[in-house]
Every structure is written in C-alpha cells, then in structure tokens.
Amino acid sequence: MSDCNNVFEAAGFTSCDFLLYPVPELRKSYMFLGVKIWKAAGLLTYNVFYTIFYYSKVIRNQSLLSLLLLLR
C-alpha cells in the first residue's frame, strides 16, 4: 500500500481506497451503467441468436419444401 500512496500523493490522493471504494454516488452510477450495458448486451445477443434460429428454421423449411416439389 505504501507504493500506492507514493504514486497518488502527487495527484492529491492519500491512499488507494479511492480506487477500491469510490464515492457512493460514483459507485451507484457505475453500477447503473454496468446494469444498462449488461442489459443491452443481453438483449443484443438474444436478438442475434433468435434471428439466426428463426432464419435457419425458415431456410430449412424452404429447402424441405423445394425438395418435396422436386421429388413430386
């Protein structure tokens, strides 16, 4: 911890606690931002996988249909 104190003395910080435990308001905003990013990423991945699944099903159905039409 002493090295850390030396590093941050020039910047006006007396300890590394600032980095480990930010101001409560800051921590709340970080958590809020993290939740937002997490939700957006989840939604994006869900949409991508759903789209791939849906279109693979559609393509499979169409290929089966064309196969049936060819065999007819």
Secondary structure, 3 states (H helix, E strand, C coil): CHHHHHHHHCCCCCCCHHHHCCCHHHHHHHHHHHHHHHHHHHHHHHHHHHHHHHHHHHHHHHHHHHHHHHHC
